[in-house]
């Protein structure tokens, strides 16, 4: 895709994201997006056939931002156990801020989770790979012991997905003491099952 085409598409996605965040998905029209972008409807329809398609592109661009953050954590020079905890909390905090950054889109996120899940498939596979690499590193360096890092990565991935909604809604505690206690409990849950006893 030529650079100008890519820039125009990215700009349209960002304009749509802002409108969805402010007005909500249902209240935003393709015409609203065309007007707010300063581009005509013809230009908008050159890139996207429907509002659902542009919504999918918005979710995808947000997941790409999250993926870059997780790749950065995966590349940190840390022992595998510290890296895994950093990964878990970076991920939960990033998902929470992503949902809050998108304002009224938050309601759509919770109501139409199936639509988000459809777009998330690729992201999920890339995330599982990052977790698996951390686990492989931990096994190689004698920090973790497990029969299959791929299956463990898959289980951790699904556990993290299950924590997203309660974490975003603040049901897991937001004070410093609650966060410390939660972190200690998460560490205990994960590491007493996989850390080699010394």
Secondary structure, 3 states (H helix, E strand, C coil): CCHHHHHHHHHHHHHHHHHHHHHCCCCCCHHHHHHHHCCCHHHHHHHCCCHHHHHHHHHHHHHHHHHHHHHHHHCCCCCHHHHHHHHHHHHHHHHHHHHHHCCCHHHHHHHCHHHHHHHHHHHHHHHHHHHHHHHHHHHHCCCECCCCHHHHHHHHHHHHHHHHHHHHCCCCCCCHHHHHHHHHHHHHHHHHHHECCC
